[in-house]
Amino acid sequence: MGPCSWKLGKSGKMWLFRTPLMLALVFAAGTCGKKTPPRPLGPDKPPQVVDIRAEIVEGHVQLTWPIPEIFHEKKRPGDFVFVVQREHTDLQRAQCPECPSEAVRTLARIDPSSQGPWRVEQDRVQWTDTSTQENAVYRYWIGIMDNRERMLSLSVPVRVQVSAPPKPLKKLETRADAHGVLVRWNAPTAEIKGPNSQVSFLIERRQKGLDWEALNPEFFQGNSYLDTSVQPQEYYQYRVRPMRRALDADVLGPWTESAFIQTPEKVPPPPPTTVWAVPSGENMEVYWAECSVPVSGYHVYRRDGKTIVRLTADPLHKPPFVDTKVKPDKVYSYAVSSVSSDVPYKEGLLSKWVEVRHVRFK
């Protein structure tokens, strides 16, 4: 018999199906031949709100979160809404993941396609809880509810302690030179001690007639910042805001603004934002993210101990640079600078150093 034969009937005789129709029915039954992937046993995982950002601004809790794809697929307004829930708790319970929630209140239902006491910008919802109390501790959840009043999912809890914000900066100065604009400030005195006393800063910049833009994606620690991404002979204004972390929220202080300042006629281009090196046989290949402003090329530097050497005689137009003078199993550091696109072809500052060990792969 062939590979596909079956016993049929009470007689127990073996029958071989030869007609195309019967063979098609047999293969469709799945008892012989290729198998299709199994179907999931249950429904798809319900959408959930993630990446919630909590900020305390002027004593109020401001929550921001991205809109899941299911809201863009809905057919009618109100098919899905966000539900904001809050629990008034204490510091000990807020830091206890196993502790069940108690006396949870629903504060808002938000349909991002409708108007209400919320904002929708760049596919993100921003809602502010104005009923908070000073020094209170809360846990927030954001759920997704359908038009049948069924709660499809709840986010993980966001823990917030409404504490006093950092004081404003004592002084904010700016100075422009050939490398860019240096922003300096005096940090406020810490009012509290402990793990939440560390103050960081958010730095923003704007040109005349334009909106503010963030210069640092993460909060910056220090008291000075060199902005190398400015254009020549342009006017810029800067502002700095102190922040400290409390549980899952950023407690934001007030902005301090500088006066407008004009940059010099010629400003060297900024260095690449990212540099990395990869061992390649007996050599080392150095790569970098190319600048968004026009440049004539790039110079590559290597640091070996306390010795820094420029490896390029002339600027390179694009990565990579191959360093052939490296020794096996030795650690080197590399940095890259940019050269301006016009005369006198000024070289800018070095990028951050990247450290790598020269390992030969067989």
HELIX and SHEET records of a PDB file:
HELIX    1   1 PRO A   20  ALA A   28  1                                   9    
HELIX    2   2 ILE A   70  GLU A   73  1                                   4    
HELIX    3   3 LEU A   91  ALA A   94  1                                   4    
SHEET    1   A 2 TRP A   6  LYS A   7  0                                        
SHEET    2   A 2 MET A  14  TRP A  15 -1                                        
SHEET    1   B 8 TRP A 118  GLU A 121  0                                        
SHEET    2   B 8 ARG A 124  ASP A 129 -1                                        
SHEET    3   B 8 HIS A  60  PRO A  66 -1                                        
SHEET    4   B 8 ARG A  53  VAL A  57 -1                                        
SHEET    5   B 8 ALA A 249  LEU A 252  1                                        
SHEET    6   B 8 TYR A 235  ALA A 246 -1                                        
SHEET    7   B 8 VAL A 199  GLN A 207 -1                                        
SHEET    8   B 8 GLU A 213  ALA A 214 -1                                        
SHEET    1   C 7 TRP A 118  GLU A 121  0                                        
SHEET    2   C 7 ARG A 124  ASP A 129 -1                                        
SHEET    3   C 7 HIS A  60  PRO A  66 -1                                        
SHEET    4   C 7 ARG A  53  VAL A  57 -1                                        
SHEET    5   C 7 ALA A 249  LEU A 252  1                                        
SHEET    6   C 7 TYR A 235  ALA A 246 -1                                        
SHEET    7   C 7 THR A 256  GLU A 257 -1                                        
SHEET    1   D 7 TRP A 118  GLU A 121  0                                        
SHEET    2   D 7 ARG A 124  ASP A 129 -1                                        
SHEET    3   D 7 HIS A  60  PRO A  66 -1                                        
SHEET    4   D 7 ARG A  53  VAL A  57 -1                                        
SHEET    5   D 7 ALA A 249  LEU A 252  1                                        
SHEET    6   D 7 TYR A 235  ALA A 246 -1                                        
SHEET    7   D 7 ILE A 261  GLN A 262 -1                                        
SHEET    1   E 4 ARG A 105  ILE A 110  0                                        
SHEET    2   E 4 PHE A  80  THR A  89 -1                                        
SHEET    3   E 4 VAL A 137  ASP A 146 -1                                        
SHEET    4   E 4 MET A 151  LEU A 154 -1                                        
SHEET    1   F 4 ARG A 105  ILE A 110  0                                        
SHEET    2   F 4 PHE A  80  THR A  89 -1                                        
SHEET    3   F 4 VAL A 137  ASP A 146 -1                                        
SHEET    4   F 4 VAL A 158  GLN A 161 -1                                        
SHEET    1   G 3 LYS A 171  ASP A 177  0                                        
SHEET    2   G 3 GLY A 180  ASN A 186 -1                                        
SHEET    3   G 3 SER A 224  ASP A 227 -1                                        
SHEET    1   H 3 VAL A 275  SER A 280  0                                        
SHEET    2   H 3 ASN A 283  TRP A 288 -1                                        
SHEET    3   H 3 PHE A 321  ASP A 323 -1                                        
SHEET    1   I 4 THR A 307  ARG A 310  0                                        
SHEET    2   I 4 VAL A 295  ASP A 304 -1                                        
SHEET    3   I 4 VAL A 331  SER A 340 -1                                        
SHEET    4   I 4 VAL A 354  ARG A 357 -1                                        
END                                                                             
